[in-house]
């Protein structure tokens, strides 16, 4: 049952509980830093073949070299996917489909947060485009590879910002105004809504769709997207920094969703105490449980990306 909190997860589940993944292949977007890097590292340590998807070839290759030094036996491949351009996402999906026969795991991890007003190559607000639309496009184009593996998994990474997101989807090009916090929250609400709606649409394909959030984790999102933070933003970061958990801990919910035998399609995982802790089933934004709004988002998103599928 979606959003059920009745099932128990191990009290202190961590990467030691990940089973051997020999023979499995995973694609992780944004795998060069933060949550994506620690997810890639954990899977590689368990003998999974990890495709490191990053924005540039330099980032992908540097990540591969770094992980290869730490894990000499690691099975790693690289691909650059510029998530801000639907044409490039579509083209890279074609490349992946030509190079790989199947895919066991797709982790939609890459994201951007609070940039100045920016539009993607197709004219959509950059956070909504990268965090949601491009990952939906990527997922739908890779479904043929995923459905070749029984019980393959798609894990979409959302955040606690989902609880501040608003439905409506009428300002997708920031044509009326731009509020960076609101746009980010809307994109993270879209992530969880997409994961839940995808679960409904994949029931006959034996593909699991799950969601996960890291709580409040120290990743480069807090720095890379804020070259000049406001005084209030800097004060807030300094004030709350002591309660943030590491990116390595923040990656545990998505790793649990990706590898645990106890998960069910439609599950949403987060830290035990919401902002930090070991993984457990997580509450979901009430807006994301509205099936009418989910279908509305799905249809609107599909309308935007369908020419690239």
ROFI-677566 format. One line per 2 residues: for each residue x, y, z of N, C-alpha, C. Coordinates in nm, 2 decimals. Layout:
X:Y:Z:X:Y:Z:X:Y:Z  ...
//
This chain:
0.08:-0.12:0.00:0.00:0.00:0.00:0.09:0.12:0.00  0.06:0.22:-0.09:0.14:0.34:-0.10:0.14:0.42:0.03
0.26:0.46:0.07:0.27:0.55:0.19:0.24:0.48:0.32  0.23:0.34:0.32:0.21:0.27:0.44:0.33:0.29:0.53
0.30:0.31:0.66:0.41:0.32:0.76:0.41:0.21:0.86  0.34:0.10:0.82:0.32:-0.01:0.91:0.44:-0.11:0.91
0.51:-0.12:0.79:0.62:-0.22:0.78:0.74:-0.17:0.85  0.81:-0.25:0.91:0.94:-0.21:0.98:1.06:-0.24:0.89
1.15:-0.14:0.90:1.28:-0.16:0.83:1.38:-0.19:0.95  1.50:-0.25:0.91:1.60:-0.28:1.02:1.63:-0.15:1.09
1.66:-0.16:1.22:1.68:-0.04:1.30:1.79:0.05:1.25  1.90:-0.01:1.22:2.02:0.07:1.18:2.07:0.02:1.05
1.99:0.01:0.95:2.03:-0.05:0.82:2.13:0.05:0.76  2.24:-0.02:0.70:2.34:0.06:0.63:2.40:-0.02:0.52
2.51:0.03:0.46:2.56:-0.04:0.34:2.61:-0.18:0.36  2.63:-0.22:0.49:2.67:-0.36:0.52:2.56:-0.45:0.49
2.44:-0.40:0.49:2.32:-0.49:0.46:2.29:-0.51:0.31  2.36:-0.44:0.23:2.34:-0.45:0.08:2.38:-0.59:0.04
2.30:-0.67:-0.03:2.35:-0.80:-0.08:2.44:-0.79:-0.19  2.50:-0.90:-0.23:2.59:-0.91:-0.34:2.52:-0.87:-0.47
2.57:-0.78:-0.55:2.50:-0.74:-0.67:2.57:-0.78:-0.80  2.65:-0.88:-0.79:2.72:-0.94:-0.90:2.62:-0.96:-1.02
2.65:-0.91:-1.14:2.57:-0.94:-1.25:2.46:-0.83:-1.28  2.45:-0.74:-1.18:2.35:-0.63:-1.20:2.41:-0.51:-1.25
2.33:-0.43:-1.32:2.38:-0.30:-1.38:2.29:-0.19:-1.33  2.35:-0.08:-1.29:2.28:0.04:-1.24:2.32:0.16:-1.31
2.23:0.25:-1.34:2.26:0.38:-1.39:2.22:0.49:-1.29  2.32:0.57:-1.25:2.29:0.68:-1.15:2.32:0.81:-1.21
2.22:0.90:-1.21:2.24:1.03:-1.26:2.30:1.12:-1.14  2.39:1.21:-1.18:2.45:1.29:-1.08:2.54:1.22:-0.99
2.62:1.12:-1.04:2.70:1.03:-0.96:2.84:1.08:-0.92  2.87:1.21:-0.96:3.00:1.26:-0.93:3.02:1.32:-0.79
2.91:1.35:-0.72:2.92:1.41:-0.59:2.80:1.38:-0.50  2.81:1.41:-0.37:2.70:1.40:-0.28:2.64:1.26:-0.28
2.50:1.27:-0.28:2.43:1.14:-0.27:2.46:1.05:-0.38  2.47:1.10:-0.50:2.50:1.01:-0.62:2.63:0.94:-0.61
2.73:1.01:-0.56:2.87:0.95:-0.55:2.86:0.84:-0.44  2.80:0.87:-0.33:2.80:0.76:-0.22:2.71:0.64:-0.26
2.61:0.67:-0.34:2.53:0.56:-0.39:2.61:0.48:-0.49  2.68:0.54:-0.58:2.77:0.47:-0.67:2.87:0.39:-0.60
2.94:0.45:-0.50:3.04:0.38:-0.43:2.99:0.25:-0.36  2.87:0.27:-0.29:2.81:0.15:-0.22:2.78:0.04:-0.31
2.72:0.07:-0.43:2.68:-0.03:-0.52:2.80:-0.10:-0.58  2.90:-0.02:-0.62:3.03:-0.07:-0.67:3.10:-0.17:-0.58
3.09:-0.13:-0.45:3.15:-0.22:-0.35:3.09:-0.35:-0.34  2.96:-0.36:-0.38:2.88:-0.49:-0.38:2.88:-0.55:-0.52
2.98:-0.52:-0.60:3.00:-0.58:-0.73:2.89:-0.55:-0.84  2.82:-0.44:-0.82:2.73:-0.40:-0.92:2.81:-0.32:-1.03
2.77:-0.34:-1.16:2.82:-0.26:-1.26:2.75:-0.13:-1.26  2.82:-0.02:-1.24:2.77:0.11:-1.22:2.80:0.20:-1.34
2.70:0.25:-1.40:2.71:0.35:-1.51:2.71:0.49:-1.44  2.82:0.56:-1.45:2.83:0.69:-1.38:2.78:0.79:-1.48
2.66:0.85:-1.46:2.61:0.95:-1.54:2.63:1.09:-1.48  2.71:1.17:-1.55:2.74:1.31:-1.50:2.71:1.41:-1.61
2.72:1.54:-1.58:2.69:1.64:-1.67:2.80:1.66:-1.78  2.92:1.63:-1.75:3.03:1.64:-1.84:3.11:1.51:-1.85
3.18:1.48:-1.96:3.27:1.36:-1.96:3.38:1.37:-1.86  3.43:1.49:-1.83:3.54:1.51:-1.74:3.49:1.47:-1.60
3.37:1.51:-1.56:3.32:1.47:-1.42:3.30:1.32:-1.42  3.25:1.25:-1.52:3.23:1.11:-1.52:3.36:1.03:-1.51
3.46:1.08:-1.59:3.59:1.01:-1.59:3.66:1.03:-1.46  3.66:1.15:-1.40:3.72:1.18:-1.27:3.66:1.09:-1.16
3.53:1.08:-1.17:3.46:0.99:-1.07:3.50:0.85:-1.08  3.50:0.80:-1.20:3.54:0.66:-1.23:3.69:0.64:-1.17
3.78:0.73:-1.20:3.92:0.71:-1.16:3.92:0.71:-1.00  3.85:0.80:-0.94:3.85:0.81:-0.80:3.79:0.68:-0.73
3.68:0.63:-0.79:3.63:0.51:-0.73:3.71:0.38:-0.76  3.78:0.38:-0.88:3.86:0.27:-0.91:3.98:0.26:-0.82
4.03:0.37:-0.77:4.14:0.37:-0.67:4.09:0.31:-0.54  3.97:0.35:-0.50:3.92:0.30:-0.38:3.87:0.15:-0.38
3.82:0.12:-0.50:3.76:-0.02:-0.52:3.82:-0.08:-0.65  3.94:-0.14:-0.64:4.01:-0.18:-0.76:3.93:-0.28:-0.85
3.84:-0.36:-0.78:3.76:-0.45:-0.86:3.63:-0.39:-0.92  3.61:-0.27:-0.89:3.48:-0.20:-0.94:3.46:-0.21:-1.09
3.33:-0.24:-1.12:3.29:-0.24:-1.26:3.22:-0.11:-1.29  3.29:-0.02:-1.36:3.24:0.11:-1.38:3.24:0.15:-1.53
3.14:0.22:-1.57:3.13:0.28:-1.70:3.09:0.43:-1.69  3.12:0.51:-1.79:3.08:0.65:-1.78:3.00:0.69:-1.90
2.92:0.79:-1.87:2.84:0.86:-1.98:2.81:1.00:-1.93  2.82:1.09:-2.02:2.78:1.23:-1.99:2.64:1.26:-2.04
2.55:1.31:-1.95:2.41:1.34:-1.99:2.39:1.48:-1.94  2.37:1.57:-2.03:2.34:1.71:-1.99:2.18:1.72:-1.97
2.15:1.72:-1.84:2.00:1.71:-1.81:1.92:1.84:-1.83  1.99:1.94:-1.87:1.92:2.07:-1.90:1.87:2.08:-2.04
1.90:1.97:-2.12:1.86:1.98:-2.26:1.79:1.85:-2.30  1.66:1.85:-2.33:1.58:1.73:-2.36:1.64:1.66:-2.48
1.69:1.73:-2.58:1.74:1.67:-2.70:1.86:1.58:-2.66  1.95:1.63:-2.57:2.07:1.56:-2.53:2.03:1.44:-2.44
1.93:1.46:-2.36:1.89:1.34:-2.28:1.84:1.23:-2.36  1.76:1.27:-2.46:1.70:1.17:-2.55:1.81:1.10:-2.63
1.90:1.17:-2.68:2.01:1.12:-2.76:2.10:1.02:-2.68  2.12:1.06:-2.55:2.20:0.97:-2.47:2.13:0.84:-2.43
2.00:0.85:-2.42:1.92:0.73:-2.39:1.93:0.63:-2.51  1.93:0.69:-2.63:1.95:0.60:-2.75:2.08:0.53:-2.74
2.19:0.61:-2.70:2.32:0.55:-2.69:2.32:0.44:-2.58  2.26:0.46:-2.47:2.25:0.36:-2.36:2.18:0.24:-2.41
2.07:0.25:-2.49:2.00:0.14:-2.54:2.08:0.06:-2.64  2.17:0.13:-2.71:2.25:0.06:-2.81:2.37:-0.02:-2.74
2.41:0.03:-2.63:2.53:-0.02:-2.56:2.50:-0.13:-2.46  2.38:-0.13:-2.40:2.34:-0.22:-2.30:2.22:-0.30:-2.33
2.22:-0.43:-2.30:2.10:-0.51:-2.33:1.99:-0.50:-2.23  2.02:-0.46:-2.11:1.92:-0.45:-2.00:1.97:-0.36:-1.89
1.88:-0.33:-1.80:1.92:-0.24:-1.69:1.84:-0.29:-1.57  1.91:-0.31:-1.46:1.85:-0.36:-1.33:1.80:-0.25:-1.25
1.87:-0.13:-1.26:1.84:-0.03:-1.16:1.87:0.11:-1.22  1.77:0.20:-1.21:1.79:0.34:-1.25:1.76:0.43:-1.13
1.86:0.51:-1.09:1.84:0.60:-0.98:1.85:0.74:-1.03  1.73:0.80:-1.03:1.71:0.94:-1.07:1.75:1.03:-0.96
1.88:1.06:-0.95:1.94:1.13:-0.84:1.98:1.28:-0.86  2.02:1.31:-0.99:2.07:1.44:-1.01:1.97:1.55:-0.99
2.02:1.66:-0.94:1.93:1.77:-0.92:2.01:1.90:-0.90  1.93:2.02:-0.92:1.99:2.15:-0.89:1.90:2.22:-0.79
1.95:2.31:-0.72:1.87:2.38:-0.62:1.90:2.53:-0.61  1.80:2.61:-0.62:1.80:2.75:-0.59:1.90:2.83:-0.68
1.91:2.81:-0.81:1.99:2.89:-0.89:1.92:3.02:-0.93  1.99:3.12:-0.98:1.92:3.24:-1.03:1.83:3.20:-1.14
1.74:3.28:-1.18:1.64:3.25:-1.28:1.71:3.20:-1.41  1.68:3.08:-1.45:1.75:3.02:-1.56:1.65:2.93:-1.63
1.65:2.93:-1.77:1.56:2.84:-1.84:1.65:2.73:-1.91  1.59:2.61:-1.93:1.67:2.51:-1.99:1.67:2.53:-2.14
1.73:2.44:-2.22:1.74:2.46:-2.36:1.61:2.47:-2.44  1.50:2.42:-2.38:1.37:2.42:-2.44:1.28:2.53:-2.37
1.34:2.61:-2.29:1.27:2.73:-2.23:1.19:2.71:-2.11  1.21:2.60:-2.04:1.14:2.57:-1.91:1.23:2.60:-1.79
1.17:2.64:-1.68:1.24:2.68:-1.56:1.34:2.56:-1.53  1.46:2.60:-1.50:1.57:2.50:-1.50:1.55:2.39:-1.39
1.50:2.43:-1.27:1.49:2.33:-1.16:1.38:2.23:-1.20  1.27:2.27:-1.25:1.16:2.18:-1.29:1.20:2.10:-1.40
1.28:2.16:-1.50:1.32:2.08:-1.62:1.42:1.97:-1.58  1.52:2.01:-1.50:1.63:1.91:-1.47:1.58:1.81:-1.37
1.52:1.86:-1.26:1.48:1.77:-1.15:1.37:1.67:-1.18  1.28:1.72:-1.26:1.16:1.64:-1.30:1.15:1.60:-1.44
1.14:1.70:-1.53:1.10:1.67:-1.67:1.21:1.58:-1.74  1.34:1.61:-1.72:1.44:1.53:-1.79:1.45:1.39:-1.73
1.43:1.38:-1.60:1.43:1.25:-1.54:1.31:1.16:-1.58  1.20:1.23:-1.60:1.08:1.15:-1.66:1.11:1.11:-1.80
1.17:1.19:-1.88:1.21:1.16:-2.01:1.31:1.04:-2.01  1.41:1.05:-1.93:1.51:0.95:-1.92:1.45:0.82:-1.88
1.36:0.82:-1.78:1.30:0.70:-1.73:1.21:0.63:-1.84  1.13:0.71:-1.91:1.04:0.65:-2.01:1.12:0.60:-2.13
1.23:0.66:-2.16:1.31:0.61:-2.27:1.38:0.48:-2.24  1.41:0.46:-2.11:1.49:0.34:-2.06:1.40:0.23:-2.02
1.27:0.25:-2.01:1.18:0.14:-1.97:1.20:0.01:-2.05  1.22:0.02:-2.19:1.25:-0.11:-2.26:1.37:-0.19:-2.20
1.47:-0.12:-2.15:1.58:-0.19:-2.10:1.55:-0.25:-1.96  1.47:-0.17:-1.88:1.44:-0.21:-1.75:1.34:-0.33:-1.75
1.25:-0.33:-1.84:1.15:-0.44:-1.84:1.20:-0.57:-1.89  1.33:-0.58:-1.93:1.39:-0.70:-1.96:1.43:-0.78:-1.84
1.44:-0.71:-1.72:1.48:-0.77:-1.60:1.36:-0.77:-1.50  1.32:-0.89:-1.46:1.21:-0.90:-1.36:1.24:-0.83:-1.23
1.15:-0.75:-1.19:1.16:-0.67:-1.07:1.28:-0.57:-1.07  1.31:-0.52:-1.18:1.40:-0.41:-1.19:1.34:-0.29:-1.11
1.43:-0.19:-1.08:1.38:-0.08:-1.00:1.42:0.05:-1.05  1.33:0.15:-1.03:1.35:0.29:-1.06:1.33:0.36:-0.93
1.44:0.43:-0.88:1.43:0.51:-0.76:1.45:0.66:-0.79  1.34:0.73:-0.76:1.34:0.87:-0.78:1.37:0.95:-0.65
1.47:1.03:-0.66:1.51:1.10:-0.53:1.43:1.24:-0.52  1.36:1.25:-0.41:1.29:1.37:-0.38:1.35:1.44:-0.26
1.28:1.53:-0.19:1.34:1.59:-0.07:1.22:1.63:0.02  1.26:1.68:0.14:1.16:1.73:0.23:1.09:1.85:0.18
1.15:1.91:0.08:1.09:2.03:0.01:0.95:2.00:-0.05  0.93:1.87:-0.08:0.80:1.82:-0.14:0.68:1.88:-0.06
0.70:1.89:0.08:0.59:1.93:0.16:0.56:2.08:0.14  0.65:2.15:0.08:0.62:2.30:0.05:0.58:2.32:-0.09
0.58:2.22:-0.17:0.55:2.23:-0.31:0.40:2.26:-0.34  0.37:2.32:-0.45:0.23:2.35:-0.48:0.19:2.29:-0.62
0.07:2.24:-0.63:0.03:2.19:-0.76:-0.03:2.30:-0.84  -0.05:2.27:-0.97:-0.10:2.38:-1.06:-0.03:2.38:-1.19
0.10:2.38:-1.18:0.19:2.37:-1.30:0.16:2.47:-1.41  0.14:2.60:-1.37:0.10:2.70:-1.46:0.21:2.81:-1.48
0.33:2.79:-1.42:0.44:2.89:-1.43:0.57:2.82:-1.47  0.56:2.72:-1.55:0.67:2.63:-1.58:0.78:2.69:-1.66
0.76:2.81:-1.72:0.86:2.88:-1.78:0.90:3.00:-1.71  0.86:3.01:-1.58:0.88:3.13:-1.50:0.84:3.25:-1.57
0.73:3.24:-1.65:0.68:3.35:-1.73:0.61:3.46:-1.65  0.56:3.42:-1.53:0.49:3.51:-1.45:0.58:3.58:-1.34
0.66:3.49:-1.28:0.75:3.54:-1.18:0.85:3.42:-1.15  0.95:3.45:-1.07:1.05:3.35:-1.03:1.08:3.35:-0.89
1.05:3.25:-0.82:1.09:3.23:-0.68:1.17:3.10:-0.67  1.30:3.11:-0.64:1.38:2.99:-0.65:1.34:2.89:-0.55
1.30:2.92:-0.43:1.26:2.82:-0.33:1.13:2.75:-0.37  1.04:2.83:-0.42:0.91:2.77:-0.46:0.93:2.68:-0.58
1.02:2.72:-0.68:1.04:2.64:-0.79:1.11:2.51:-0.76  1.20:2.51:-0.66:1.27:2.39:-0.61:1.17:2.30:-0.55
1.09:2.35:-0.46:0.99:2.27:-0.39:0.89:2.21:-0.48  0.85:2.28:-0.58:0.76:2.23:-0.68:0.82:2.11:-0.76
0.95:2.13:-0.79:1.02:2.02:-0.86:1.03:1.89:-0.78  1.05:1.91:-0.65:1.06:1.80:-0.56:0.93:1.73:-0.53
0.82:1.81:-0.53:0.69:1.76:-0.52:0.66:1.68:-0.65  0.70:1.73:-0.76:0.68:1.66:-0.89:0.75:1.53:-0.89
0.87:1.52:-0.82:0.95:1.39:-0.82:0.87:1.28:-0.75  0.81:1.31:-0.63:0.74:1.21:-0.56:0.61:1.18:-0.63
0.54:1.28:-0.69:0.42:1.25:-0.76:0.45:1.16:-0.89  0.56:1.19:-0.95:0.60:1.10:-1.07:0.63:0.96:-1.02
0.70:0.94:-0.92:0.73:0.81:-0.87:0.61:0.73:-0.84  0.51:0.79:-0.77:0.39:0.72:-0.73:0.30:0.70:-0.86
0.29:0.79:-0.95:0.21:0.77:-1.07:0.28:0.66:-1.16  0.41:0.66:-1.16:0.48:0.56:-1.24:0.45:0.42:-1.18
0.45:0.41:-1.05:0.41:0.29:-0.99:0.28:0.23:-1.04  0.18:0.31:-1.05:0.05:0.27:-1.10:0.06:0.22:-1.25
0.14:0.29:-1.33:0.15:0.26:-1.47:0.24:0.14:-1.50  0.32:0.10:-1.41:0.42:-0.01:-1.43:0.37:-0.15:-1.37
0.25:-0.15:-1.31:0.21:-0.27:-1.24:0.22:-0.40:-1.32  0.20:-0.39:-1.45:0.20:-0.51:-1.54:0.33:-0.53:-1.60
0.43:-0.45:-1.57:0.56:-0.47:-1.63:0.67:-0.53:-1.54  0.63:-0.56:-1.41:0.73:-0.61:-1.32:0.85:-0.52:-1.30
0.82:-0.39:-1.30:0.92:-0.29:-1.26:0.87:-0.21:-1.14  0.96:-0.20:-1.04:0.93:-0.13:-0.92:0.96:0.02:-0.93
0.87:0.10:-0.89:0.90:0.25:-0.88:0.89:0.29:-0.74  1.00:0.34:-0.69:1.02:0.39:-0.55:1.07:0.53:-0.54
1.05:0.59:-0.43:1.10:0.72:-0.40:1.18:0.72:-0.27  1.27:0.82:-0.26:1.35:0.83:-0.14:1.40:0.98:-0.12
1.41:1.02:0.00:1.47:1.15:0.03:1.58:1.14:0.13  1.68:1.23:0.13:1.79:1.22:0.22:1.78:1.29:0.35
1.66:1.35:0.38:1.66:1.43:0.50:1.73:1.56:0.47  1.80:1.61:0.57:1.89:1.73:0.54:2.03:1.68:0.54
2.09:1.67:0.43:2.22:1.62:0.42:2.32:1.72:0.36  2.44:1.72:0.40:2.54:1.82:0.35:2.59:1.77:0.22
2.54:1.83:0.11:2.58:1.80:-0.02:2.62:1.93:-0.09  2.68:1.92:-0.21:2.72:2.04:-0.28:2.60:2.12:-0.33
2.48:2.08:-0.32:2.37:2.16:-0.36:2.36:2.29:-0.28  2.41:2.28:-0.15:2.40:2.40:-0.07:2.51:2.50:-0.10
2.61:2.46:-0.18:2.71:2.55:-0.22:2.72:2.58:-0.37  2.71:2.48:-0.45:2.72:2.49:-0.59:2.62:2.58:-0.65
2.50:2.58:-0.60:2.39:2.66:-0.66:2.38:2.80:-0.59  2.47:2.83:-0.50:2.46:2.96:-0.42:2.60:3.03:-0.42
2.65:3.07:-0.53:2.78:3.14:-0.53:2.78:3.26:-0.44  2.66:3.33:-0.42:2.65:3.45:-0.34:2.52:3.44:-0.25
2.52:3.35:-0.15:2.41:3.34:-0.06:2.37:3.47:0.01  2.24:3.49:0.03:2.20:3.61:0.10:2.24:3.59:0.25
2.23:3.70:0.32:2.27:3.70:0.46:2.18:3.60:0.54  2.05:3.60:0.50:1.96:3.51:0.57:1.99:3.37:0.54
2.02:3.34:0.41:2.05:3.20:0.37:2.18:3.16:0.45  2.28:3.24:0.45:2.40:3.20:0.52:2.38:3.18:0.67
2.30:3.27:0.73:2.27:3.25:0.87:2.20:3.12:0.90  2.10:3.09:0.81:2.02:2.97:0.83:2.11:2.85:0.81
2.20:2.85:0.72:2.30:2.74:0.70:2.39:2.72:0.82  2.44:2.83:0.87:2.53:2.82:0.99:2.45:2.77:1.11
2.33:2.82:1.12:2.25:2.78:1.24:2.21:2.63:1.24  2.17:2.58:1.12:2.12:2.44:1.12:2.23:2.34:1.08
2.34:2.39:1.04:2.45:2.30:0.99:2.48:2.19:1.09  2.48:2.21:1.23:2.51:2.10:1.32:2.42:1.99:1.32
2.29:2.01:1.27:2.20:1.89:1.27:2.19:1.82:1.13  2.26:1.88:1.03:2.27:1.81:0.90:2.34:1.68:0.92
2.30:1.58:0.84:2.38:1.46:0.83:2.47:1.45:0.71  2.56:1.36:0.71:2.65:1.36:0.59:2.58:1.31:0.47
2.64:1.34:0.35:2.59:1.29:0.23:2.59:1.14:0.22  2.69:1.08:0.29:2.69:0.93:0.30:2.57:0.87:0.37
2.53:0.94:0.48:2.41:0.89:0.55:2.29:0.93:0.47  2.29:1.04:0.41:2.18:1.08:0.33:2.15:0.99:0.21
2.25:0.92:0.16:2.23:0.83:0.05:2.16:0.70:0.09  2.16:0.67:0.22:2.11:0.54:0.27:1.96:0.51:0.23
1.87:0.61:0.24:1.73:0.58:0.19:1.72:0.54:0.05  1.79:0.60:-0.04:1.78:0.56:-0.18:1.86:0.43:-0.20
1.96:0.40:-0.13:2.02:0.27:-0.14:1.93:0.16:-0.09  1.86:0.19:0.02:1.77:0.09:0.08:1.66:0.06:-0.03
1.60:0.17:-0.09:1.50:0.15:-0.19:1.55:0.07:-0.31  1.68:0.09:-0.34:1.74:0.03:-0.46:1.78:-0.12:-0.43
1.80:-0.16:-0.31:1.86:-0.29:-0.29:1.79:-0.39:-0.19  1.71:-0.33:-0.10:1.65:-0.42:0.00:1.54:-0.51:-0.06
1.53:-0.63:0.00:1.43:-0.73:-0.05:1.30:-0.70:0.02  1.29:-0.60:0.11:1.17:-0.58:0.19:1.08:-0.47:0.13
1.13:-0.40:0.02:1.06:-0.29:-0.03:0.94:-0.34:-0.12  0.85:-0.25:-0.14:0.73:-0.27:-0.23:0.72:-0.15:-0.32
0.68:-0.18:-0.45:0.67:-0.07:-0.54:0.57:0.03:-0.49  0.61:0.16:-0.50:0.53:0.27:-0.45:0.57:0.32:-0.31
0.67:0.25:-0.25:0.73:0.29:-0.12:0.80:0.42:-0.13  0.81:0.49:-0.03:0.89:0.62:-0.02:0.97:0.61:0.11
1.10:0.62:0.10:1.19:0.61:0.21:1.26:0.74:0.25  1.29:0.76:0.37:1.36:0.87:0.42:1.43:0.84:0.55
1.50:0.93:0.61:1.57:0.90:0.74:1.47:0.88:0.86  1.51:0.81:0.96:1.43:0.77:1.07:1.36:0.90:1.13
1.44:1.00:1.15:1.39:1.12:1.22:1.35:1.23:1.12  1.32:1.19:1.00:1.29:1.28:0.88:1.40:1.36:0.83
1.48:1.43:0.91:1.59:1.51:0.86:1.72:1.44:0.88  1.73:1.33:0.96:1.85:1.25:0.98:1.82:1.12:1.03
1.92:1.02:1.02:1.90:0.89:1.07:1.90:0.78:0.97  1.89:0.66:1.01:1.89:0.54:0.92:1.76:0.54:0.85
1.75:0.47:0.74:1.63:0.47:0.65:1.51:0.40:0.71  1.39:0.45:0.68:1.27:0.39:0.72:1.16:0.44:0.62
1.04:0.38:0.62:0.93:0.43:0.54:0.90:0.57:0.58  0.88:0.65:0.48:0.86:0.79:0.51:0.72:0.84:0.48
0.68:0.94:0.55:0.55:1.01:0.51:0.57:1.08:0.38  0.46:1.10:0.31:0.46:1.17:0.18:0.37:1.29:0.18
0.41:1.39:0.11:0.33:1.51:0.10:0.18:1.48:0.06  0.09:1.53:0.13:-0.06:1.50:0.10:-0.09:1.54:-0.04
-0.03:1.64:-0.10:-0.05:1.68:-0.24:-0.02:1.57:-0.33  0.09:1.49:-0.30:0.13:1.38:-0.39:0.04:1.26:-0.38
-0.05:1.25:-0.28:-0.14:1.14:-0.27:-0.27:1.17:-0.34  -0.28:1.29:-0.40:-0.40:1.33:-0.48:-0.39:1.27:-0.62
-0.47:1.17:-0.65:-0.45:1.10:-0.77:-0.49:1.19:-0.89  -0.58:1.28:-0.87:-0.62:1.36:-0.98:-0.51:1.46:-1.02
-0.44:1.51:-0.92:-0.33:1.60:-0.94:-0.21:1.53:-1.00  -0.19:1.41:-0.96:-0.08:1.33:-1.01:-0.10:1.30:-1.16
-0.22:1.27:-1.20:-0.25:1.24:-1.34:-0.24:1.37:-1.42  -0.28:1.49:-1.36:-0.26:1.61:-1.43:-0.12:1.65:-1.45
-0.03:1.62:-1.35:0.11:1.65:-1.37:0.17:1.55:-1.48  0.13:1.43:-1.47:0.18:1.33:-1.57:0.15:1.37:-1.71
0.02:1.41:-1.73:-0.02:1.45:-1.87:0.04:1.57:-1.91  0.06:1.67:-1.82:0.12:1.80:-1.86:0.27:1.77:-1.89
0.34:1.69:-1.81:0.48:1.66:-1.84:0.50:1.58:-1.97  0.41:1.49:-1.99:0.42:1.41:-2.11:0.40:1.49:-2.24
0.31:1.59:-2.23:0.28:1.68:-2.34:0.41:1.76:-2.37  0.49:1.79:-2.27:0.61:1.87:-2.29:0.72:1.78:-2.35
0.74:1.66:-2.31:0.85:1.58:-2.35:0.82:1.47:-2.45  0.70:1.46:-2.49:0.66:1.35:-2.59:0.74:1.35:-2.72
0.77:1.47:-2.77:0.84:1.48:-2.90:0.99:1.43:-2.88  1.04:1.41:-2.76:1.17:1.37:-2.74:1.18:1.22:-2.70
1.07:1.16:-2.69:1.07:1.01:-2.65:1.09:0.92:-2.77
//
